[in-house]
């Protein structure tokens, strides 16, 4: 099947090949990623349309909701297409006040894997990202050895195929690679937040995908006169330009823009058609706040 998003290319993720434009399911849960959505039928419809449009990489977690997003994915898409790769996360849990709290013990990680399996309707998870929670909102140094050892054990039991990392530093990635092969790294990164430039380049050299969350700014969408100006020149939306910039930033970047809107879904995927010439890339570089 030839689709618009084929123009974004493909990249290896674990032992699979996925299209570089995927879908992040976080926004399908209720406000603050907690509780059910107002319209579950609409959420399921967005998931079905994403797959119909060629998406074969969906990012999720059982702590979205909690449980809600994975249940919606199963209801909408199970039995899954053979080419669909579902990536999930463990390492956190939700408090009754919707807070994000660490769930880092071996027992909690195993329970999280089983929760993901049950709610997604799977016997084995394609990729499980360990989300570091030394600081819930940004990478912070700390040893992940015990947690990775626990996940490696689950991998040996056949519950997990591949292990990735989320919310981590370059040093943590290097230390993790001594324990278990790392399939991908998922951190916050976008046109305005460039703190992982060195990490992206290091992973690209090893053929490891980097998956930016909040590629469009997250709960505070990217806003910039330069971004709007480039979008106007291309007859595109600012968010489409932000996606196109990420696709051109490095071939190992896999994108998972999320939305609960079919219109925004189609707009996001249509960004695969865009090509940013050097003069526009220069304009966009002025937006960045890199830490180099």
C-alpha positions, -999 to 999 in steps of 0.1 A, spaced: 0 0 0 15 33 -11 5 62 13 14 98 18 34 90 48 57 67 28 74 100 17 87 104 52 107 71 48 112 42 71 136 32 99 144 1 119 128 -3 154 138 -34 172 137 -61 146 109 -44 126 108 -16 100 83 12 107 73 43 88 89 74 104 56 91 109 37 72 136 10 81 162 11 89 199 -20 78 217 -16 98 249 -42 124 240 -69 98 237 -73 97 275 -93 124 294 -80 158 306 -45 157 320 -42 121 305 -65 109 333 -98 91 330 -118 83 298 -123 107 269 -155 125 264 -162 105 232 -147 70 232 -162 62 198 -143 92 183 -111 81 200 -114 46 184 -122 62 151 -90 82 151 -70 51 158 -86 32 129 -80 61 106 -43 64 116 -38 27 106 -58 31 74 -36 60 64 -5 39 68 7 44 104 24 12 117 40 26 148 18 35 178 31 48 211 12 43 243 14 33 279 -9 17 305 -4 47 328 -23 68 302 -57 69 318 -46 47 335 -55 17 313 -79 38 292 -56 44 262 -45 7 259 -81 -5 261 -91 19 233 -63 6 211 -74 -30 217 -110 -22 211 -103 -3 179 -75 -23 163 -74 -59 177 -66 -82 161 -37 -61 150 -22 -59 115 10 -79 111 30 -47 104 18 -27 134 44 -21 161 30 -10 195 55 6 218 46 11 255 62 25 286 67 14 322 82 30 353 55 53 364 20 51 379 -8 76 384 -20 88 418 -56 93 426 -49 130 421 -37 123 386 -1 129 397 28 110 380 47 89 405 76 64 402 69 27 399 104 14 398 106 -18 418 110 -51 400 75 -61 412 59 -28 399 77 -32 365 65 -68 361 30 -58 371 31 -29 345 42 -53 318 13 -76 326 -11 -47 327 0 -36 292 -3 -72 279 -38 -76 293 -52 -43 282 -36 -44 247 -46 -80 242 -11 -92 235 11 -121 246 43 -103 240 51 -66 239 71 -54 209 90 -26 227 89 -15 263 104 18 272 117 22 308 108 57 318 133 71 343 115 90 371 144 105 391 127 138 379 93 132 364 96 162 340 131 160 327 161 137 325 182 134 356 212 112 364 207 80 384 214 43 380 189 22 360 207 -11 365 182 -27 388 152 -18 366 169 -29 334 179 -62 350 142 -67 359 131 -60 323 158 -81 309 144 -110 329 109 -104 315 125 -103 280 141 -137 287 106 -150 296 92 -139 263 70 -112 277 90 -84 260 109 -84 227 129 -52 229 137 -26 256 140 11 252 145 41 274 126 73 281 134 106 299 171 97 301 206 113 297 233 102 273 253 88 302 223 66 312 220 53 276 257 43 276 254 26 309 222 8 298 238 -5 267 262 -25 289 232 -43 304 208 -49 275 205 -39 239 186 -6 236 160 -5 209 151 32 211 152 64 232 122 86 238 128 121 253 112 155 249 126 172 218 112 196 192 121 226 172 123 249 202 137 224 228 170 211 214 187 198 245 192 163 230 211 173 199 242 154 210 222 123 220 204 122 187 236 123 168 252 96 190 222 73 185 222 79 148 258 68 146 247 34 161 215 31 141 192 35 171 160 54 167 152 85 187 115 92 193 108 127 205 77 132 227 60 165 225 72 170 190 47 198 185 52 213 220 28 191 239 3 209 261 17 242 250 19 241 212 49 256 195 44 293 186 70 313 167 69 341 141 96 324 122 77 291 122 45 309 111 64 327 83 79 295 69 45 278 71 29 307 52 56 305 25 49 268 20 11 269 23 13 246 53 4 248 90 31 256 116 27 222 131 33 206 97 65 226 93 76 215 128 71 179 118 89 183 86 119 199 104 121 169 127 120 145 98 149 164 81 168 168 114 181 132 114 171 100 97 169 81 130 141 103 143 107 85 145 77 108 151 46 101 172 25 133 170 -7 127 190 -42 141 185 -77 132 192 -89 150 160 -92 133 126 -85 166 109 -53 172 128 -43 135 123 -45 140 85 -27 173 87 1 158 107 6 129 83 5 152 53 36 168 66 55 139 50 51 158 17 70 189 29 106 196 21 123 225 38 150 242 17 182 255 33 170 291 36 139 280 55 160 257 77 182 287 86 151 307 96 139 278 118 172 274 135 168 308 151 139 293 171 160 267 188 174 269 223 201 241 222 222 230 250 255 223 233 
